[in-house]
């Protein structure tokens, strides 16, 4: 079997990208290739892509603009990813899992740099943290069965590249019939392109507990900005809602990029 080297893989990816761009720009008048951002037809097409009213012809024209790699054509499907981790918090504060060693578990549960933890609840370990004697009504006993659910949604550009990945992470404690506590809940971005400016969380909500079915929802505000003539040309609101149950099941209820 012939081995594919890193150089060959890169060449293959470049050929695929070049083919995609050629398909989008085929048949475009030569003026678009010279200065597409000054062509009124291209400007109009970009505006339609931004406001969500573009058809395929508009998307093809917008693909010749200087911000094509920061535009998403209406109807472009989002890409979703899902991960989950089951673990138990012991009375001494330790965490155990059937799928990971203690060291691996601590590593996979670690909060990534840049994550916004302002949505998280406080959970305590009896005997190690502040006593749950009524003086802190927000503190919840952490001992018991937990699950971490991770969902992400990816926004793609007209040229097929990634504009950003938006991630939400939800930790919840359950007892077989009820969701009894929220742990850390946070969101963060990866693979942001040069046009992405993450502004801040726009919305955050969680179901009151205990309950048999609970929801955690987070939405972020993102501006897409170019250093060229377009400036800040669009605002997006990536959002993910996670549904969890007292039996430990979970699902992505809603999401958008």
N, C-alpha and C positions, 0 to 999 in steps of 0.2 A: 504493500500500500504506500502511495506517495505521501510524504509528510509535507504539510503546509507550513511554511515558515511564517514568522511574524510579518516579514516584508511582503510576502504574497498575500497574507490576509488583509493588510492595509491596502494593497493595490486593488484587491477584489472589492473592498468596501468603497474605495474611491470610484471604481468603475460603476458600481451600483448607483452611487449618488449622482455621478455624471449622467447616467442613463435616465434617472428620474427627472433631473433638471432639463435634459434635452426634450423629454416627452412633454413637460409642462410648457416649454418655451417654443416648441415647434410651430412654425407658421406665424410667429410674431413679426411684425414689420421691423426693419433694421433700426429705425429710430429708437425703439424701445431698448435695444442693446447699447446704444450710444449714451443716452441719458434718460433712463426710464422714469426717474423721479420728477422730471419736468414734463412728462407726457401726460396730458389731461386724462386720457383714457386709463392710464395706469393709476393715476391719483384717484379717479372715480372708483376703480376696481378695488383699490386698497381700502377706501372708505366703506365700501359695501361689505368687504370682509370683516372690517372692524365692527360694524354695526349689526352683523349677522344676517344680511340680506343678499349676500353674494351667491351667484350661480356658478356652475363649473367654468364658464367662460371668464367670469370675473376672477375666479381663483387662479386661472392660468395666466391672466394678465398681471395680477398682483404678485405672482411668483417671479416676475422680472424686476420687482422693486428692490431697493437696497435693504428693506426690512423684511424680505420674504421669509427669512429664517426665524423671524419673531412673530409671524402671523399664523393663525389657525383658521382654516377654511370651515365655514358652517357645515355641520354634519360629520366632521372628522371624529371618528370614534375615540373615546378615552381608553387608556390602558390601565387595568387595575391589578394590584398584587395583594396577596393576603398571607399573613403568617400568624401563628398562635403558639403560645408557650404555657403549659400546665405546670404549676408548682404549688408547694405547700410551705407556709410560714410556720415555723416551730415556735414553741413558747420561749425559747432562748434567743429568738431573733434570726436563727438560721433558716435558709431556704433550701428545699430539696425538690428534686424532680426525677421522674423515671427516665427521662430522655437526656439528661445532662449530669455531669459531675458537678460538685459544688462550685468549683472554679469556673467551669464553662457556663453554669447558670448565672453566676454573678456577672460574667462578661456579656452574655446575651441580653440580660435585663438592664444593663447600664444605659443611662440616658445619654444620647449623643450630644456632642457639643453644639450649642446654638439652639437647642430645643426650648420651647416656651412652656415652662411648668406652672404658669400662673393659674391653670385650671385645676390643679391637683388638690386632693383632700389630704388631711393629716391622719395617718394611722400610727398607732403606738404599740409597742410590745410590753405587756404587763411586767413590772419588775425591772425593766430597763429604761423605760421612758417615763414621762410624767404620768401620774396615776389618773385613771379615768374615773374620777369620783364626782363628776358633775361640774367641776370647775372649768372644763374645756369641752363644751358640747359638740365641737367639730371633730374631736379625736375619736377614733374607732379602733377597737382591738383588732390587730392585724393577724393574729393567730388563726390559721385555718386554710381552706382551699382557695387558690387564686388562679386566675387566668389572665394572660396578657394577649391582647388582640391588636394586630397591626394591619392597617390598610393604607394603601397609597394609590394615588391617581396621577397619571402622567399626561401632560399637555404636549402635543406634537405640533411642529410647524408645517407650513405648506411644503417644505422640502424634505419632510420626514425626520428631521432632527428633534431632539428633546428640548423643549423650552424650560420645563422644570418638572420635578416630581414633588408632589405634596403628600406628606405622611401624617397620619394620626395614630397615636398609641393609647390604648385604654387598658388599665389594670382593674379587675373587679374581683371581689370576694363573693363566693356563693356557698350555699349549704345544702343543695339538692332540690330545694323548692323556691328559695328566694335569693335575689341579689341583695346582699347585706352590707356591702361597702364598696365605695370607689377608692381606688388607690391613686397612683400617679396617672394623670391624663395629660398628654402634651402633643404638640404638632411641630413639624420642622420641614425644611426643604432640602433637596439634594439635586445635583446636576442642573443648577440654574445657569441659563445662558447669559450672555453679557447684557441682554436687554432687561433682565429681571431686577426689579426693586421691590423687596418684600416690605410692606408698610407696617402691618401689625394685624392682630386678630380682630376680626370684625364681629364675630358672634361665638358664643359658648353657652351650651346648656347641658344639663344632666337631669335625669329623673330622680325624684325623691325616693329614698330607700327606707325600709326594705320593700321590695316588690318582686313579683314573679317575672316581669319583663321590664327591662330598663333601656334607656337610650342615652347615648352620649353624642353630642353634635358640636363640631368646631368648623369655623369658616374664617379664612384669612383674606386680607386685601393685598393685591399685587398690582403694581404699575409696570407697564412695559414701555421702556424708554430707549430711544436711539440717540446717539451723539450727532447724527446728521440732521437734515432739514425737518424730519418728522417729529423730533422731540419726544415727549411722553404721549404716545399715540393710543393707548388702550389701558383699561383697568379690568382685572379679572378677580373673581372671588372663589377660589377653590374651596370645596367643602366636602366633608365626609360625615355621615351619621352611622354610628355603630349600634347595633341591637344586640343585647345580651340577656340571658335568662338565668333563673335560679338553678336550673339543671346543668349549667355550664356551657350551653350552646351559644352561638353567636352568628351574626350575619351582617353584611353591609346593606343597610337599609336605603341610604341615598348617597350619591356622590356626584361631584362635577369638578371639572378643572377650570 
